[in-house]
Amino acid sequence: MAADTKHLHEQIGRAVSDGKLLGSAAENIQALLAGAPSQLYARAVEELAAAGQWDELNDRFYKRLEFGTGGLRGRTIGKIVTAAERGETAHSAVATERPQFPSVGTNAMNSFNVSRATQGLVQYVREWNALEKIDRRSSIVIAHDTRFFSKEFTQLTARVAAENGCDAYVFDGPRSTPELSFAVRHLNASAGIVITASHNPPHDNGYKVYFADGAQVIEPHAGGIIAKVNAIASETYTPLPQDRQGTVTTLGPEIDEAYMKRLETIVLDRKVVREAKSLHIVFTPLHGTGRVTLPPMLKGFGFNFEVVKEQEVSDPRFSTVKSPNPENAEALTLGIALANKTGADLVIATDPDCDRLGVAVRSRTGEMKLISGNQIGSLLLCYRVKKFFELGVLNQENASHAVIIKTFVTTDLQKVIPERYGVRCIETLTGFKYFGAKLEKYERALPPEIRKKYRELSEEEKRAAQLKHSSFYVFGSEESYGYSGADFVRDKDGNAGALMFCEVAAYAKSRGQTVDQLLDEIFAEFGYFAEKNASLYFEGAQGAKQIERLLESYASAPPNEMLGSKVASIRNFETDTIRDVEGDEIPKQKMSIFELADGTRIAVRGSGTEPKIKYYLFGQRRPGKSRFSSAELEKIKAEVNARLEDIWSWLQTDVERRLGR
């Protein structure tokens, strides 16, 4: 039965007058209903209003889902699911059954926002290609993960793109984010989209945008696309005449094969891998896209591995974990249980879109031990830098043409290691889009005759050209479990990260070491570096205000001291002009980094993808002229770790004070 929109609008007006509904929410409801393609939207809003669910309506409508520099991300299933949204599943006996329709709202991941985003992106891409005098029709590659509505959003995106004059390439099933990045470059497409919310909860989904270089969009493209999307008020549009529309092409195994051929080059020493026959690996894709590429790659290299069967199947509920995030110990529970049952040495886990990697290793005590994202990255970096020197790829003469990239909130151990070898370390803001920008800069520095055919060159040929004319990218890492070992993918890559880590584990095994013993060897040589990452969640409209208030308070009223140690320096990334070691200016961001007199460092920033504020704590102790002994290292670990725990306790109390609680 159609909703009585007149009565509904009157009810909304009264709710605003009574202070139950935000004015912005009322305006967005009116706008959505005015352009609604069906009665679904009105029925869902009417149902929530009749039930007095004003908080739910405020959360769904207080703003339009922001198309940020990375695209869209938000709830696709509401906290409260209406009967209208549940549709044909309304009377399902399974409470967790997916509703028939995504959440209705301007601040939700749904057809309204997917259509608007695609219309805006296509407009921008077509205009950019015309400006650059690219005479072929613009094209977009679209991939999706295993989440609720991912396939439907992909089909909608392809249709909207084609009807607005852009060719669309769509994978024949779920594929990883890094393969999407690769495919954009491999197909010389104008842009790419992956429908994913990465490791967010099951009720979320997202829309992540890549440009022609295969990297997530940055300025000027980000601002240009955002302006186009924000200017589009409705999900409806008039398709172009048939002869001006694009085509939709389904991609098969040919892209998988091309991607895996490049992935083979990630392993640097096949002899180490071949000789580590006793290395036993457990892999879990956490119900996501990692199951497509990684098992055949591990098999191809001859690794002894098995997959967690319960988590090999696609499941948008991620029903075997509390969160499909390999950063969290709980997500590896089944993998560790299987490893303990079979005596495996290593557990590797990738998140649903397979751009992140989590790891547990068999420790020297025989127990399975989780290692942090910072530690995973440090192990990979140290091994790869040393191995490139051993193989003769790097030497004292060309080391200055080699580069590693890390974020400001990634361990400083990854700065110390390359500096020891004369390799340049670049620090960026969080987000591999900034890594991608650097890789594009290095590619553009090559001579024109090499740039023209760069994507077709072998990895060895690219490496030689970079070391001679530009910068050779050795490795990139961020503390949030993202790793990259080559530039054929312009994003973090869980497939590549897993292969790189299996090689490191094989190397340790070949030396009669456990991985944690190899890590301690690095600490003893370069210094002990410890990190603690923590977050405070603030959901909904009220939560967004609290996050904004906290971030502004750190800028306007920074702490003078913490637990008796004075704040020696402050870097405000929103107001200060900060440049990296190559002289490139760091984009502005609401982030502050405090360094204490005792060397402790604290970074504070808002999450770009989740309703939380993130804290990064760093402690370190460097050796003198000699290495730390085992006894010294254990004592230092305890002292530094305890200091970070005390600082975190202080910060939480300080947050309460700043919020006036």
Secondary structure, 3 states (H helix, E strand, C coil): CCCCHHHHHHHHHHHHHCCCCCHHHHHHHHHHHHCCCCCHHHHHHHHHHHCCCHHHHHHHHCCCCCCECCEEEEECCCCCCCHHHHHHHCCCCCCCCCCCCCCCCCCCCCHHHHHHHHHHHHHHHHHHHHHCCCCCCCEEEEEECCCCCHHHHHHHHHHHHHHCCCEEEEECCCCCHHHHHHHHHHCCCCEEEEECCCCCCCCEEEEEEEECCCCECCCCHHHHHHHHHHCCCCCCCCCCCHHHCCCEEEECHHHHHHHHHHHHHHCCCHHHHHHCCCCEEEEECCCCCHHHHHHHHHHHHCCEEEECHHHCCCCCCCCCCCCCCCCCHHHHHHHHHHHHHHCCCEEEEECCCCCCEEEEEECCCCCEEEECHHHHHHHHHHHHHHHHHHCCCCCCCCHHHEEEEEECCCCCHHHHHHHHHCCEEEEECCCHHHHHHHHHHHHHCCCHHHHCCHHHCCHHHHHHHHHHHCCEEEEEEECCCEEECCCCCCCCCHHHHHHHHHHHHHHHHHCCCCHHHHHHHHHHHHCEEEEEEEEEECCHHHHHHHHHHHHHHHHHCCCCEECCEEEEEEEECCCCCCECCCCCECCCCCEEEEEECCCCEEEEEECCCCCEEEEEEEEEECCCCCCCCHHHHHHHHHHHHHHHHHHHHHHHHHHHHHCCC
